[in-house]
Amino acid sequence: MAIKRRTVMAGGAALWVVAPAILRAQPKAHVSHGMAMHGEPKYSANAATPDYVNSNAPKGGNAKFGAPGTSTFDSLHPFIIKGVPAAGISQLWETLCWHARDEAFTVYGMIAETIEWPEDRSWVAFNLRPQAKWHDGSPITVEDVIWSFDTLKAKGSPTFAS
């Protein structure tokens, strides 16, 4: 019993001595409001609008959009495998990130306030905005995002499942 205790204590002491080196060896994660494939995102975290948006454009009114192909639908669910979802239905919600139209391969947080990733891009973490809410005012949670991700992977169309 005394030998095992000494071994555990020695192992614990060795870990205590090398822990700072282990922590320093961990790759440092980048944390930002946006993530670019190459270099840095063009827009700052406090940019009001992208350069291609006219912030002085008239507000209000109606907009009509054309839909290529079929003009019919049989579902309001855009992630179905069978059937035809309504054109433009995906414009009804916000996503974790948005893509700038004047930058290739760059995303900015929308529901996500910040994005974290290591240098090798082996993982990504999204930190949600505290003010992100559902239509009924309840907060969007990490569990909501995980459920959506897992459901799309398991039951979504191949485009979303991959």
N, C-alpha and C positions, 0 to 999 in steps of 0.2 A: 504494500500500500504506500509506503514511504517513497519507494522508487517511482511509482506512477505519479505521485504528487509532485516530486521534484522534476520529473520529465515535463509535466504540464506547466509547472511554474517556469522552468527553463524555456520551454516553447513560448509561453506568454511573454517572457522577458525578451526573447529574441524578436518576437513580432513587434513589441514595443520599440525596440531599437531600430528595426528596419522599416517600420510603418511610414515614417516621413519619406524615405526613398521610394517606397511603393506608391505613395500618393503623388510624388513629383513625377513618377514615370507614367502616370495616367495622362492620356492626351487631353489637352485643355479644350473645352467645348467653346465654339463660337456662339454668342448670343446676340441676336439682332432683331430688328423689326421686319427685316426682309432677308432673302437668301438668293444670291446670284450664282449661276453656274460658273461664271468667270468674273473675277474681280469683286467689286462692291456694288450693291444696288444703287441705281441712279437717284432715287428719291429718298429724302431724309424721313425720319419718323414723324416729323411735324409738318410735312408737305401738305398743303391744303388740297390740291388736285394735281393730277398728272399734267404735263406740258400740253398734251393733245386735247385737253378738256377746256372748253370756253366757260370760265366761271361767270361770265357776264351774259350767258345765253338766257333767253326768256324762260321763265319757270311756269309750270302748269300746262294745261291743255291735254290733248289726247295724242296718242301715237299708235299707228297701225304698222304692223310688221308682216311681211310676206313670209311664207313657209315653203321652201322648195319641196317638190315631190307631192305626196298626198296631202290633202287638206282635211282629212278625217282622222279621228282617233277613237280608241275604245278604252282608254284608261287615263287617269290623271296621275298615275304613278310612273315616273320616268325611269325607274330602275328595273322594270320588269323584263323577264326573258322573252315572254310571248306577248303579242299584242303591239299596239301602236300608241305610244304616249302622245299627249297633246303637245303640239309645237310650242316652244317657248316656256313650257311649264317649269323648267329649271331656273327661270329668272325670279321665281317667287321666294327664294331663300338665299341666305348668305352662306359662304363656305369658310373653312379655316383660313384660306389665303386667296388672294386675287392675283391675276397675271397682268402686268403692265403691257399695253399694246405697243409700246415703243422700245421694249427691251426683250431680247430673246432669253429664255430660260431664267427668268427672275420672278420670284413670288414675294408678295408682301402680306403680312398678317392682316386678316379681317376680323374673324372671330378670335383668332390667335393674336395675342398682344406681342409675343416674342416667339422666335424660333431658335432652337438650340441644335447644334450638330458638331461632331468632331471633325478634325482635318480630313480623315479618310472617308467621311460621309457614310459610315456604316450604320448610323441610326439618326433619327430626328425626333425632337420633342417639341410640342407646341404648348405654350403657356397661354391659357385662355384669358380673355379680357374679363374683368369682374363685371362690367356692364353688359356683357353678352346675355341676352334673354330670349326665351321662347315667346311666341305670340301672346301667351297668357301672363307674361311677366315673370315666370319662374326662370331661375338662372340656368344657362347651359352648363352642364357639368362634364368633367372628364369621363365619367361613366357613360354619358350620352354619346360622346365622340367614339369611345371604344365600342359601344353597342352598334353604332352606325357602321364603323369600319368592319367589325366582325360579321355583321349581317350582309354587307355588300360582298365580302370575300366568300362567304358560304352560299349565299342565295342570289347574288346579283348577276347581271348579265356579264359575259366574259370581259367586256371593256372595263367594268368596275371591279370584277372579281380579281383581275390581275393586278 
